[in-house]
Amino acid sequence: MSAGESLFPTLRRRREIGYQRICRRCRSWCMDHRVTLAVSAIAILAHVVPNLAAVLQLDFASAAAGQWWRLLSGHLTHYDSQHLFWDVLMFVVLGAACERQHPKLFGVSLLVMALGISATVALVCKDVSGYRGLSGIDTGLFVWFIGDQIRHCLAGRDRLFAGFWISMATLLVAKLLYEFVTGAVLFVDADGFKPLIESHLAGAVFGGLLVGIGWCLACRRFPSLQRSDSGG
């Protein structure tokens, strides 16, 4: 057998092994972020199928009449393509990060956050008949993610990155204050719908609660870490 005849089968086997390795990594990544991917896929499907969006959107009168699932599914519907794009983009990035950090807690946290935001909007915004969008949940995930990063940096005594994430938290607070004062949302053109800043504030509160829960759990698991942090 010539050198060329032996080389081609070897290259073919290496290429097949490379494809298999890529497929395994993709499959592993999808399994690790399956909740994030499933929620994003449903949100996109609901936008593509208008009849599905009508069934899923949070209509408070319908929810009060017994269609309780709208309290959860309303977050998966959007008013236009730009609204969908920014909401899903932020959800994929932040959701993947939080789901990887908290694989067992992530799904339950999303349910609690969705219900909490819907209940807040229903109680505070009396003149609003419906709600759509993942922006409130995105805000909660952002707070959760930043809180985790600050906690990890403080535990590792990494002051540089702790300062960076604290500055990110400060920018988020500034964004929420701007939206609360002006009634306008950043990054999204809300000409076709009324932005509900209350959903962002509610999401931030629930994200903060998750940060607090994570801190308490970390202190219980590593009491010595808590003592070393307090002594620094």
Residue frames as qw, qx, qy, qz and C-alpha x, y, z in Angstrom:
[[0.000, 0.890, 0.455, 0.000, 0.00, 0.00, 0.00],
 [0.408, 0.490, -0.023, 0.770, 1.37, 3.40, -0.99],
 [0.205, -0.172, -0.453, 0.850, 1.76, 6.31, 1.43],
 [0.306, -0.066, -0.165, -0.935, -1.14, 8.13, -0.25],
 [0.602, -0.256, -0.660, -0.370, -3.47, 5.13, 0.04],
 [0.524, -0.332, -0.670, 0.408, -2.76, 4.86, 3.79],
 [0.115, -0.032, -0.221, 0.968, -2.99, 8.62, 4.37],
 [0.372, -0.251, -0.343, -0.826, -6.57, 9.13, 3.09],
 [0.641, -0.427, -0.627, -0.116, -8.21, 6.53, 5.40],
 [0.474, -0.247, -0.482, 0.694, -6.31, 8.02, 8.34],
 [0.036, -0.051, 0.005, -0.998, -7.52, 11.53, 7.52],
 [0.504, -0.335, -0.517, -0.605, -11.06, 10.25, 7.06],
 [0.623, -0.403, -0.639, 0.202, -11.00, 8.56, 10.47],
 [0.310, -0.173, -0.327, 0.876, -9.62, 11.68, 12.12],
 [0.224, -0.180, -0.222, -0.932, -12.33, 13.78, 10.49],
 [0.603, -0.401, -0.606, -0.331, -15.03, 11.39, 11.69],
 [0.554, -0.338, -0.560, 0.515, -13.59, 11.46, 15.22],
 [0.120, -0.020, -0.110, 0.987, -13.55, 15.26, 15.07],
 [0.416, -0.306, -0.402, -0.756, -17.21, 15.38, 14.00],
 [0.649, -0.408, -0.642, -0.002, -18.16, 12.96, 16.77],
 [0.425, -0.226, -0.437, 0.760, -16.32, 15.07, 19.34],
 [0.105, -0.103, -0.080, -0.986, -18.10, 18.23, 18.15],
 [0.550, -0.357, -0.545, -0.523, -21.47, 16.46, 18.24],
 [0.607, -0.368, -0.630, 0.315, -20.84, 15.21, 21.77],
 [0.247, -0.139, -0.279, 0.918, -19.88, 18.70, 22.93],
 [0.288, -0.199, -0.271, -0.897, -22.95, 20.25, 21.29],
 [0.627, -0.388, -0.627, -0.251, -25.21, 17.59, 22.80],
 [0.526, -0.307, -0.551, 0.571, -23.63, 18.12, 26.22],
 [0.059, -0.003, -0.095, 0.994, -24.03, 21.92, 25.96],
 [0.443, -0.295, -0.431, -0.729, -27.68, 21.57, 24.96],
 [0.646, -0.405, -0.646, 0.038, -28.38, 19.24, 27.87],
 [0.419, -0.216, -0.424, 0.773, -26.66, 21.61, 30.29],
 [0.103, 0.194, 0.060, -0.974, -28.81, 24.51, 29.07],
 [0.012, -0.336, -0.881, -0.334, -32.00, 22.70, 28.14],
 [0.027, -0.724, -0.582, 0.369, -34.34, 24.96, 30.13],
 [0.040, -0.612, 0.141, 0.777, -32.89, 28.10, 28.55],
 [0.003, -0.107, 0.747, 0.656, -33.13, 26.61, 25.06],
 [0.000, -0.478, -0.875, -0.080, -36.68, 25.34, 25.58],
 [0.003, -0.750, -0.393, 0.531, -37.96, 28.69, 26.85],
 [0.018, -0.510, 0.357, 0.782, -36.25, 30.54, 23.98],
 [0.031, 0.083, 0.863, 0.497, -37.67, 28.13, 21.39],
 [0.019, 0.633, 0.765, -0.118, -41.21, 28.54, 22.73],
 [0.017, -0.718, -0.128, 0.684, -40.85, 32.33, 22.70],
 [0.009, 0.326, -0.586, -0.742, -39.75, 32.27, 19.06],
 [0.005, 0.289, 0.917, 0.276, -42.51, 29.83, 18.12],
 [0.023, 0.695, 0.606, -0.387, -45.13, 31.99, 19.83],
 [0.045, 0.629, -0.136, -0.764, -43.99, 34.97, 17.77],
 [0.027, 0.147, -0.780, -0.608, -44.09, 33.00, 14.53],
 [0.196, -0.417, -0.855, -0.237, -47.56, 31.59, 15.25],
 [0.180, -0.321, 0.105, -0.924, -49.87, 34.51, 16.17],
 [0.725, -0.381, -0.360, -0.446, -52.68, 32.21, 17.31],
 [0.751, -0.182, -0.514, 0.373, -50.32, 30.61, 19.81],
 [0.232, 0.173, -0.292, 0.911, -49.30, 34.03, 21.11],
 [0.450, -0.401, -0.145, -0.784, -52.96, 34.92, 21.68],
 [0.828, -0.350, -0.420, -0.122, -53.39, 31.80, 23.82],
 [0.728, -0.111, -0.390, 0.553, -50.18, 32.35, 25.80],
 [0.141, 0.488, -0.124, 0.852, -50.16, 36.13, 26.35],
 [0.199, -0.294, -0.703, 0.616, -50.93, 37.38, 29.85],
 [0.287, -0.481, -0.335, -0.758, -54.49, 38.67, 29.70],
 [0.051, -0.154, 0.693, -0.703, -55.40, 39.47, 33.30],
 [0.676, 0.004, 0.109, -0.728, -59.14, 39.02, 32.78],
 [0.831, 0.165, -0.485, -0.218, -58.62, 35.57, 31.26],
 [0.381, 0.246, -0.773, 0.444, -56.17, 34.62, 34.01],
 [0.314, -0.122, 0.525, -0.782, -58.70, 35.65, 36.66],
 [0.786, 0.089, -0.087, -0.606, -61.33, 33.56, 34.87],
 [0.919, -0.173, 0.342, -0.088, -59.28, 30.41, 35.33],
 [0.810, 0.523, -0.116, 0.237, -56.65, 30.48, 32.57],
 [0.565, -0.791, 0.166, 0.168, -53.88, 30.56, 35.18],
 [0.821, 0.024, 0.267, 0.504, -51.14, 29.39, 32.82],
 [0.351, 0.827, 0.133, 0.419, -51.07, 32.87, 31.30],
 [0.424, -0.891, 0.159, 0.016, -49.31, 34.09, 34.45],
 [0.681, -0.375, 0.498, 0.384, -46.34, 31.99, 33.32],
 [0.630, 0.332, 0.545, 0.442, -46.69, 31.87, 29.54],
 [0.187, 0.961, 0.199, -0.047, -47.26, 35.60, 29.08],
 [0.333, -0.768, 0.386, 0.387, -43.52, 36.18, 29.44],
 [0.567, -0.043, 0.699, 0.434, -42.95, 34.05, 26.32],
 [0.400, 0.726, 0.510, 0.229, -44.96, 36.36, 24.03],
 [0.323, -0.348, 0.093, 0.875, -43.78, 39.61, 22.43],
 [0.344, 0.743, 0.283, -0.499, -45.26, 42.55, 20.56],
 [0.592, 0.771, -0.179, -0.155, -42.87, 42.76, 17.60],
 [0.898, 0.263, -0.211, 0.281, -39.66, 41.32, 16.19],
 [0.242, 0.631, -0.410, 0.613, -37.40, 43.89, 17.86],
 [0.609, -0.527, 0.303, -0.510, -39.02, 43.22, 21.22],
 [0.997, -0.050, 0.018, -0.048, -38.50, 39.48, 20.69],
 [0.715, 0.498, -0.311, 0.380, -34.90, 39.83, 19.49],
 [0.045, 0.629, -0.478, 0.611, -33.57, 41.81, 22.45],
 [0.725, -0.420, 0.287, -0.465, -35.53, 39.86, 25.05],
 [0.999, 0.043, -0.004, -0.002, -34.51, 36.44, 23.76],
 [0.583, 0.577, -0.380, 0.427, -30.91, 37.51, 23.13],
 [0.176, -0.601, 0.508, -0.591, -30.51, 38.65, 26.73],
 [0.859, -0.269, 0.227, -0.373, -32.36, 35.60, 28.02],
 [0.937, 0.250, -0.211, 0.119, -30.13, 33.14, 26.14],
 [0.403, 0.565, -0.477, 0.540, -26.93, 34.79, 27.38],
 [0.297, -0.479, 0.498, -0.659, -28.01, 35.32, 31.00],
 [0.902, -0.142, 0.083, -0.398, -30.13, 32.17, 31.21],
 [0.869, 0.277, -0.376, 0.161, -27.30, 29.96, 29.99],
 [0.236, 0.506, -0.563, 0.609, -24.92, 31.51, 32.53],
 [0.503, -0.364, 0.422, -0.661, -27.35, 31.15, 35.44],
 [0.953, -0.007, -0.071, -0.295, -28.48, 27.66, 34.44],
 [0.729, 0.347, -0.509, 0.298, -24.89, 26.45, 34.29],
 [0.042, 0.438, -0.572, 0.692, -24.22, 27.98, 37.71],
 [0.450, -0.050, 0.619, -0.642, -27.46, 26.70, 39.28],
 [0.300, 0.040, -0.818, -0.489, -28.64, 23.67, 37.25],
 [0.205, -0.355, -0.899, 0.151, -30.99, 22.34, 39.95],
 [0.029, -0.553, -0.465, 0.690, -32.40, 25.67, 41.06],
 [0.026, -0.141, 0.372, 0.917, -32.76, 27.37, 37.68],
 [0.200, -0.354, -0.764, -0.502, -36.09, 25.95, 36.50],
 [0.321, -0.654, -0.642, 0.237, -37.86, 26.56, 39.81],
 [0.240, -0.454, -0.093, 0.853, -36.37, 30.05, 40.01],
 [0.036, -0.081, -0.520, -0.850, -37.77, 30.91, 36.58],
 [0.289, -0.540, -0.752, -0.244, -41.25, 29.79, 37.64],
 [0.350, -0.645, -0.458, 0.502, -41.15, 31.80, 40.86],
 [0.195, -0.300, 0.142, 0.923, -39.78, 34.85, 39.06],
 [0.095, -0.253, -0.645, -0.715, -42.41, 34.66, 36.31],
 [0.339, -0.642, -0.686, -0.050, -45.28, 34.33, 38.80],
 [0.369, -0.566, -0.300, 0.674, -43.87, 37.09, 41.00],
 [0.113, -0.132, 0.290, 0.941, -43.49, 39.55, 38.12],
 [0.202, -0.405, -0.699, -0.554, -46.98, 38.78, 36.80],
 [0.382, -0.663, -0.613, 0.197, -48.50, 39.23, 40.25],
 [0.305, -0.435, -0.111, 0.840, -46.65, 42.53, 40.74],
 [0.013, -0.070, -0.457, -0.887, -47.86, 43.91, 37.42],
 [0.301, -0.525, -0.732, -0.315, -51.43, 42.81, 38.20],
 [0.411, -0.656, -0.500, 0.388, -51.37, 44.48, 41.62],
 [0.294, -0.470, 0.005, 0.832, -49.52, 47.68, 40.74],
 [0.057, 0.113, -0.477, -0.870, -50.65, 48.39, 37.17],
 [0.387, 0.388, 0.707, -0.447, -54.42, 48.49, 37.60],
 [0.483, 0.658, 0.005, -0.577, -55.00, 50.13, 34.21],
 [0.165, 0.456, -0.793, -0.368, -53.11, 47.43, 32.28],
 [0.874, 0.081, 0.097, -0.468, -55.10, 44.59, 30.74],
 [0.979, 0.176, -0.018, 0.103, -52.22, 42.45, 29.47],
 [0.309, -0.793, 0.490, 0.189, -48.49, 41.84, 29.53],
 [0.925, 0.355, -0.037, 0.129, -45.88, 40.40, 27.19],
 [0.360, 0.797, -0.403, 0.270, -42.13, 39.99, 27.27],
 [0.872, -0.157, -0.328, 0.326, -39.11, 38.42, 28.96],
 [0.256, 0.672, -0.247, 0.650, -37.56, 41.74, 29.97],
 [0.573, -0.672, 0.205, -0.422, -38.61, 41.45, 33.61],
 [0.971, -0.194, 0.098, 0.100, -37.11, 37.97, 33.86],
 [0.685, 0.500, -0.140, 0.511, -34.00, 39.18, 31.99],
 [0.091, -0.772, 0.278, -0.564, -33.52, 41.87, 34.63],
 [0.805, -0.502, 0.219, -0.228, -33.87, 39.31, 37.40],
 [0.956, 0.103, 0.020, 0.274, -31.35, 37.00, 35.75],
 [0.422, 0.684, -0.210, 0.557, -28.93, 39.90, 35.31],
 [0.401, -0.725, 0.322, -0.459, -29.14, 40.72, 39.03],
 [0.951, -0.253, 0.167, -0.058, -28.72, 37.03, 39.89],
 [0.843, 0.364, -0.071, 0.389, -25.70, 36.66, 37.62],
 [0.192, 0.737, -0.286, 0.581, -23.98, 39.84, 38.84],
 [0.625, -0.637, 0.264, -0.367, -24.65, 38.88, 42.47],
 [0.987, -0.071, 0.070, 0.127, -23.05, 35.49, 41.90],
 [0.660, 0.523, -0.159, 0.515, -19.98, 37.07, 40.33],
 [0.138, -0.768, 0.300, -0.548, -19.56, 39.54, 43.19],
 [0.829, -0.471, 0.216, -0.209, -19.90, 36.73, 45.74],
 [0.951, 0.131, 0.005, 0.280, -17.32, 34.55, 43.97],
 [0.438, 0.660, -0.211, 0.573, -14.89, 37.45, 43.63],
 [0.378, -0.730, 0.305, -0.480, -15.20, 38.38, 47.29],
 [0.944, -0.287, 0.155, -0.054, -14.75, 34.75, 48.31],
 [0.868, 0.220, 0.032, 0.444, -11.59, 34.56, 46.21],
 [0.373, -0.730, 0.002, 0.573, -10.42, 37.99, 47.39],
 [0.460, 0.278, 0.457, 0.709, -10.34, 39.20, 43.79],
 [0.028, -0.658, -0.310, 0.686, -10.86, 42.91, 44.39],
 [0.005, -0.261, 0.470, 0.843, -10.29, 43.93, 40.78],
 [0.207, -0.234, -0.801, -0.510, -13.10, 41.86, 39.32],
 [0.162, -0.579, -0.715, 0.357, -15.27, 42.46, 42.38],
 [0.010, -0.527, -0.060, 0.848, -15.03, 46.18, 41.60],
 [0.111, 0.065, -0.655, -0.745, -15.89, 45.49, 37.96],
 [0.225, -0.410, -0.859, -0.208, -19.06, 43.56, 38.81],
 [0.140, -0.608, -0.514, 0.588, -20.05, 46.11, 41.44],
 [0.051, 0.366, -0.219, -0.903, -19.76, 48.80, 38.75],
 [0.194, -0.157, -0.800, -0.546, -22.00, 46.67, 36.50],
 [0.206, -0.558, -0.776, 0.210, -24.53, 46.47, 39.31],
 [0.073, -0.535, -0.188, 0.821, -24.36, 50.26, 39.68],
 [0.126, 0.138, -0.525, -0.831, -25.05, 50.69, 35.96],
 [0.216, -0.370, -0.872, -0.236, -28.05, 48.38, 36.26],
 [0.156, -0.617, -0.572, 0.517, -29.43, 50.45, 39.14],
 [0.004, 0.411, -0.140, -0.901, -28.90, 53.60, 37.05],
 [0.156, -0.095, -0.756, -0.629, -30.79, 52.00, 34.15],
 [0.219, -0.524, -0.822, 0.047, -33.72, 51.07, 36.39],
 [0.123, -0.594, -0.330, 0.723, -33.82, 54.56, 37.88],
 [0.051, 0.227, -0.410, -0.882, -33.77, 56.12, 34.42],
 [0.216, -0.268, -0.827, -0.445, -36.63, 53.92, 33.27],
 [0.218, -0.577, -0.719, 0.320, -38.62, 54.59, 36.43],
 [0.077, -0.544, -0.140, 0.824, -38.23, 58.38, 36.16],
 [0.157, 0.304, -0.444, -0.828, -38.72, 58.71, 32.39],
 [0.737, 0.274, 0.435, -0.439, -41.11, 55.81, 31.79],
 [0.677, 0.613, -0.337, -0.230, -39.02, 54.80, 28.75],
 [0.916, -0.227, 0.296, 0.149, -37.01, 51.63, 28.26],
 [0.046, -0.723, 0.569, 0.389, -33.47, 51.47, 26.94],
 [0.224, -0.255, 0.879, 0.335, -32.41, 49.43, 23.89],
 [0.210, 0.400, 0.875, 0.177, -35.97, 48.76, 22.66],
 [0.184, -0.087, -0.224, -0.953, -38.25, 51.02, 20.61],
 [0.084, 0.335, 0.871, -0.348, -41.55, 50.79, 22.50],
 [0.262, 0.097, -0.200, -0.939, -43.69, 52.75, 20.03],
 [0.519, -0.126, -0.677, -0.507, -46.04, 49.81, 19.50],
 [0.660, -0.464, -0.590, 0.017, -46.69, 49.03, 23.17],
 [0.322, -0.846, 0.157, -0.394, -46.58, 50.54, 26.65],
 [0.529, 0.280, -0.700, 0.389, -43.45, 49.53, 28.57],
 [0.704, -0.652, -0.187, -0.210, -44.08, 48.34, 32.10],
 [0.223, 0.640, -0.574, 0.460, -41.12, 49.46, 34.18],
 [0.671, -0.448, 0.370, -0.460, -42.70, 47.77, 37.19],
 [0.994, 0.089, -0.052, -0.030, -41.89, 44.38, 35.67],
 [0.585, 0.533, -0.417, 0.447, -38.19, 45.29, 35.51],
 [0.220, -0.588, 0.482, -0.611, -38.19, 46.47, 39.12],
 [0.884, -0.235, 0.205, -0.349, -40.00, 43.30, 40.22],
 [0.915, 0.294, -0.230, 0.151, -37.52, 41.16, 38.31],
 [0.288, 0.610, -0.498, 0.545, -34.63, 42.97, 40.02],
 [0.547, -0.492, 0.403, -0.544, -36.18, 42.30, 43.44],
 [0.980, -0.052, 0.106, -0.162, -36.62, 38.58, 42.75],
 [0.738, 0.483, -0.343, 0.323, -33.12, 38.39, 41.32],
 [0.038, -0.634, 0.510, -0.580, -31.84, 39.97, 44.53],
 [0.803, -0.333, 0.293, -0.398, -33.72, 37.38, 46.58],
 [0.971, 0.199, -0.112, 0.077, -32.00, 34.61, 44.62],
 [0.410, 0.613, -0.458, 0.496, -28.64, 36.24, 45.29],
 [0.408, -0.556, 0.456, -0.562, -29.45, 36.28, 49.00],
 [0.961, -0.111, 0.128, -0.220, -30.48, 32.63, 48.95],
 [0.829, 0.410, -0.274, 0.264, -27.26, 31.71, 47.16],
 [0.103, 0.652, -0.500, 0.560, -25.21, 33.63, 49.72],
 [0.675, -0.427, 0.375, -0.471, -26.95, 31.89, 52.63],
 [0.995, 0.086, -0.002, -0.053, -26.44, 28.46, 51.08],
 [0.626, 0.550, -0.384, 0.397, -22.77, 29.20, 50.43],
 [0.170, -0.626, 0.503, -0.571, -22.25, 30.31, 54.03],
 [0.861, -0.270, 0.269, -0.338, -23.88, 27.12, 55.33],
 [0.956, 0.248, -0.097, 0.120, -21.74, 24.90, 53.12],
 [0.655, 0.302, -0.260, 0.642, -18.50, 26.80, 53.79],
 [0.425, -0.875, -0.229, 0.041, -18.71, 28.42, 57.25],
 [0.647, -0.390, 0.114, 0.645, -14.96, 28.94, 57.30],
 [0.354, 0.404, 0.375, 0.756, -15.28, 31.03, 54.14],
 [0.212, -0.863, -0.340, -0.308, -17.72, 33.32, 55.89],
 [0.611, -0.719, -0.050, 0.328, -15.30, 33.84, 58.79],
 [0.604, -0.099, 0.267, 0.745, -12.39, 34.57, 56.49],
 [0.184, 0.629, 0.404, 0.639, -14.43, 37.09, 54.51],
 [0.351, -0.891, -0.252, -0.137, -15.56, 38.94, 57.63],
 [0.667, -0.592, 0.060, 0.448, -12.01, 39.12, 58.90],
 [0.602, 0.249, 0.281, 0.705, -10.58, 40.66, 55.71]]
